[in-house]
């Protein structure tokens, strides 16, 4: 099954989109016929992060909820997930894709986490998800600098085999999904649960640490002003 979000319709700051995502994931959990999920964004943008209005106006509890709910939803699925990130994925969009079991990136698209460039500390479990996906040294570079790199930059690291020409990303995702679909559903689900359990523990620890940093950041009016000016 392919689940697609357009850059115009999907946003972490859009409660309706989050409710829709939760409902779809709930349906997937309840459907034993679904073996694999592919998250597919647009060719230009994989997914949008939080809107400027949300970051400037939302209260901390709402920010914390948004920051934790989406990664938890992805990691809670009992089936393997594949992210077909053909388009640019920046900030929360990249973290969403990397929450999937198998992320695929386009060598031409841009990827990175721009939390600090907008004036606040990372969220969505980025401090753990990035380390798991690209390795600790590169994760720290991305987090501290906010630089954006084309997918080909990540060759040679843990994501090496996940970097493809943009035109091949979705086909590769579908090929992997087809192969997984031929495996024993019971065995796949047991393996998925074991692998996700480890990631969920790291995610929860990261979310707790990130929440404490957010309490400080978002209580400072200057942080909101910086977001408004730089977003």
Secondary structure, DSSP 8 states (H G I E B T S, - for coil): -EEE--TTT-BTT-HHHHHHHHHHHHHHHH-TT--EEEEE--SSBS-B---HHHHHH--HHHHHHHHHHHHHHHHH-SSEEEEEE-SBEETHHHHHHHHSSEEEEETTSEEE--TGGGTS---TTHHHHHHHHH-HHHHHHHHHH---EEGGGGTTSTTGGGEE-HHHHHHHHHHHHHHHHTS-HHHHHHHHHHHHHHHHHHHHHHHHHHHHHHHHHTTSHHHHHHHHHH-
